[in-house]
Amino acid sequence: MDTPLVVADALGYLQHHLQELTECQNTSEHIINNTLVGLTAQIQQLTQLMTGPAPTPIVALPLVTMSPPPVNPPSLVPSAPTKQRTRPKLPSPPDFSGE
């Protein structure tokens, strides 16, 4: 086996993986920098909220829940003519005025 060829293959292998690691490191660094920028902006907003004038308190009102009356949808089928129903006549109350 030729030693310089084995060394060259090993160096090529190592160089390839070093390039992959460098790309991963650059990507991670980019993500970290973007995250830091976002967190810094949020800290500045929180600082402004904390040092700004106190907001007026909001008084919570009790909730009143009312259920709507049930709605009967109109029938889509035309109703057949029906006989008019009459209510039974109730007896009149007794008249005590003549006693």
PASEBA-1860 file (N, C-alpha, C; in nm, 3 decimals):
! residues 99
1> MDTPLVVA> 0.084/-0.117/0.000/0.000/0.000/0.000/0.089/0.125/0.000 ~ 0.048/0.224/-0.074/0.127/0.346/-0.086/0.088/0.440/0.027 ~ 0.179/0.472/0.116/0.153/0.553/0.233/0.107/0.694/0.197 ~ 0.170/0.763/0.102/0.122/0.898/0.070/-0.023/0.898/0.020 ~ -0.065/0.791/-0.050/-0.203/0.784/-0.098/-0.301/0.768/0.019 ~ -0.266/0.686/0.116/-0.351/0.665/0.234/-0.361/0.795/0.313 ~ -0.249/0.864/0.327/-0.249/0.992/0.400/-0.332/1.094/0.325 ~ -0.321/1.097/0.194/-0.397/1.192/0.114/-0.547/1.163/0.126
9> DALGYLQH> -0.585/1.035/0.124/-0.727/0.999/0.141/-0.778/1.042/0.279 ~ -0.698/1.018/0.380/-0.738/1.055/0.516/-0.752/1.207/0.528 ~ -0.658/1.279/0.469/-0.665/1.425/0.474/-0.787/1.476/0.396 ~ -0.817/1.417/0.283/-0.936/1.455/0.206/-1.064/1.430/0.285 ~ -1.068/1.314/0.353/-1.183/1.280/0.437/-1.199/1.383/0.549 ~ -1.090/1.413/0.615/-1.094/1.510/0.726/-1.132/1.649/0.676 ~ -1.081/1.688/0.559/-1.112/1.820/0.505/-1.261/1.830/0.471 ~ -1.315/1.723/0.415/-1.459/1.722/0.381/-1.544/1.741/0.506
17> HLQELTEC> -1.512/1.667/0.611/-1.590/1.679/0.735/-1.568/1.813/0.805 ~ -1.449/1.867/0.792/-1.422/2.000/0.847/-1.507/2.105/0.778 ~ -1.524/2.094/0.645/-1.610/2.188/0.571/-1.756/2.175/0.617 ~ -1.802/2.051/0.636/-1.940/2.030/0.683/-1.960/2.091/0.822 ~ -1.862/2.068/0.909/-1.871/2.125/1.045/-1.870/2.277/1.042 ~ -1.789/2.334/0.954/-1.782/2.480/0.942/-1.916/2.537/0.895 ~ -1.980/2.470/0.796/-2.111/2.514/0.749/-2.216/2.506/0.862 ~ -2.213/2.397/0.937/-2.307/2.383/1.050/-2.282/2.491/1.155
25> QNTSEHII> -2.155/2.518/1.180/-2.121/2.622/1.278/-2.170/2.758/1.231 ~ -2.152/2.790/1.103/-2.197/2.918/1.049/-2.349/2.930/1.056 ~ -2.419/2.822/1.025/-2.566/2.822/1.032/-2.611/2.844/1.177 ~ -2.549/2.772/1.269/-2.584/2.787/1.410/-2.556/2.928/1.460 ~ -2.443/2.983/1.418/-2.408/3.120/1.458/-2.511/3.219/1.405 ~ -2.556/3.199/1.283/-2.657/3.286/1.223/-2.789/3.276/1.302 ~ -2.829/3.155/1.336/-2.954/3.135/1.413/-2.941/3.201/1.550 ~ -2.828/3.183/1.615/-2.805/3.241/1.747/-2.810/3.393/1.740
33> NNTLVGLT> -2.746/3.452/1.638/-2.747/3.598/1.625/-2.889/3.651/1.603 ~ -2.966/3.583/1.517/-3.104/3.626/1.494/-3.189/3.615/1.621 ~ -3.167/3.508/1.696/-3.241/3.490/1.821/-3.204/3.599/1.921 ~ -3.076/3.632/1.929/-3.032/3.739/2.020/-3.093/3.873/1.982 ~ -3.101/3.902/1.853/-3.161/4.028/1.808/-3.308/4.033/1.850 ~ -3.379/3.923/1.831/-3.520/3.919/1.870/-3.539/3.932/2.019 ~ -3.458/3.862/2.097/-3.468/3.872/2.243/-3.432/4.011/2.293 ~ -3.334/4.073/2.232/-3.296/4.210/2.271/-3.412/4.306/2.246
41> AQIQQLTQ> -3.479/4.291/2.134/-3.594/4.377/2.104/-3.705/4.354/2.206 ~ -3.729/4.228/2.243/-3.834/4.200/2.343/-3.797/4.257/2.479 ~ -3.670/4.249/2.516/-3.626/4.308/2.644/-3.647/4.459/2.643 ~ -3.617/4.524/2.531/-3.637/4.668/2.522/-3.786/4.703/2.534 ~ -3.873/4.623/2.472/-4.016/4.649/2.483/-4.063/4.631/2.627 ~ -4.017/4.526/2.692/-4.056/4.503/2.832/-4.005/4.615/2.922 ~ -3.884/4.662/2.895/-3.829/4.772/2.975/-3.913/4.897/2.957 ~ -3.956/4.925/2.835/-4.042/5.041/2.811/-4.175/5.026/2.881
49> LMTGPAPT> -4.230/4.905/2.881/-4.358/4.884/2.950/-4.343/4.903/3.100 ~ -4.230/4.857/3.154/-4.208/4.867/3.299/-4.179/5.010/3.343 ~ -4.112/5.089/3.259/-4.075/5.224/3.299/-4.178/5.328/3.254 ~ -4.270/5.288/3.167/-4.371/5.381/3.118/-4.476/5.408/3.224 ~ -4.575/5.495/3.192/-4.680/5.524/3.288/-4.764/5.399/3.315 ~ -4.812/5.391/3.438/-4.892/5.275/3.478/-5.024/5.275/3.401 ~ -5.061/5.165/3.345/-5.189/5.161/3.273/-5.305/5.166/3.371 ~ -5.416/5.219/3.325/-5.533/5.225/3.412/-5.586/5.083/3.434
57> PIVALPLV> -5.624/5.053/3.558/-5.671/4.918/3.585/-5.805/4.892/3.515 ~ -5.822/4.771/3.474/-5.947/4.731/3.410/-6.030/4.656/3.513 ~ -6.151/4.705/3.533/-6.239/4.642/3.629/-6.319/4.535/3.556 ~ -6.311/4.414/3.608/-6.383/4.304/3.543/-6.528/4.306/3.591 ~ -6.617/4.310/3.496/-6.759/4.306/3.528/-6.806/4.161/3.528 ~ -6.902/4.129/3.617/-6.951/3.992/3.617/-7.025/3.963/3.487 ~ -7.006/3.843/3.440/-7.071/3.804/3.316/-7.214/3.763/3.343 ~ -7.304/3.812/3.261/-7.444/3.773/3.270/-7.474/3.692/3.146
65> TMSPPPVN> -7.509/3.568/3.169/-7.538/3.483/3.054/-7.688/3.463/3.045 ~ -7.737/3.484/2.928/-7.879/3.464/2.903/-7.890/3.375/2.781 ~ -7.969/3.271/2.795/-7.985/3.185/2.678/-8.102/3.239/2.596 ~ -8.086/3.245/2.466/-8.194/3.296/2.382/-8.311/3.197/2.382 ~ -8.432/3.248/2.359/-8.545/3.157/2.355/-8.532/3.063/2.236 ~ -8.584/2.942/2.251/-8.572/2.849/2.139/-8.649/2.900/2.018 ~ -8.591/2.878/1.905/-8.652/2.925/1.781/-8.698/2.802/1.704 ~ -8.826/2.801/1.669/-8.877/2.692/1.588/-8.871/2.737/1.443
73> PPSLVPSA> -8.792/2.668/1.363/-8.782/2.710/1.223/-8.914/2.684/1.151 ~ -8.948/2.771/1.056/-9.072/2.748/0.984/-9.062/2.619/0.903 ~ -9.174/2.554/0.891/-9.176/2.428/0.819/-9.159/2.455/0.670 ~ -9.081/2.372/0.606/-9.059/2.388/0.463/-9.168/2.318/0.382 ~ -9.245/2.231/0.450/-9.352/2.159/0.382/-9.480/2.239/0.399 ~ -9.550/2.272/0.290/-9.675/2.347/0.305/-9.776/2.264/0.383 ~ -9.841/2.330/0.477/-9.935/2.256/0.560/-10.068/2.241/0.487 ~ -10.131/2.128/0.512/-10.261/2.101/0.451/-10.366/2.181/0.526
81> PTKQRTRP> -10.471/2.224/0.458/-10.575/2.299/0.527/-10.636/2.212/0.637 ~ -10.652/2.273/0.753/-10.709/2.200/0.867/-10.835/2.271/0.913 ~ -10.915/2.196/0.984/-11.036/2.256/1.041/-10.993/2.349/1.154 ~ -11.066/2.457/1.167/-11.034/2.551/1.273/-11.075/2.489/1.405 ~ -10.986/2.489/1.498/-11.014/2.430/1.628/-11.077/2.535/1.718 ~ -11.172/2.493/1.794/-11.235/2.584/1.890/-11.200/2.537/2.029 ~ -11.180/2.631/2.115/-11.148/2.598/2.253/-11.278/2.566/2.327 ~ -11.273/2.472/2.416/-11.393/2.448/2.496/-11.421/2.568/2.585
89> KLPSPPDF> -11.547/2.602/2.600/-11.585/2.717/2.680/-11.579/2.680/2.826 ~ -11.511/2.765/2.902/-11.501/2.741/3.045/-11.627/2.792/3.114 ~ -11.670/2.725/3.221/-11.789/2.775/3.292/-11.762/2.911/3.351 ~ -11.865/2.992/3.356/-11.854/3.127/3.413/-11.844/3.114/3.564 ~ -11.771/3.207/3.624/-11.765/3.205/3.772/-11.902/3.241/3.829 ~ -11.934/3.187/3.943/-12.065/3.216/4.002/-12.078/3.366/4.036 ~ -12.198/3.417/4.021/-12.227/3.559/4.046/-12.283/3.573/4.186 ~ -12.205/3.629/4.276/-12.246/3.647/4.415/-12.300/3.787/4.442
97> SGE> -12.308/3.870/4.342/-12.351/4.008/4.365/-12.499/4.018/4.399 ~ -12.582/3.923/4.357/-12.725/3.932/4.380/-12.767/3.879/4.514 ~ -12.684/3.828/4.594/-12.724/3.769/4.721/-12.747/3.867/4.827
END
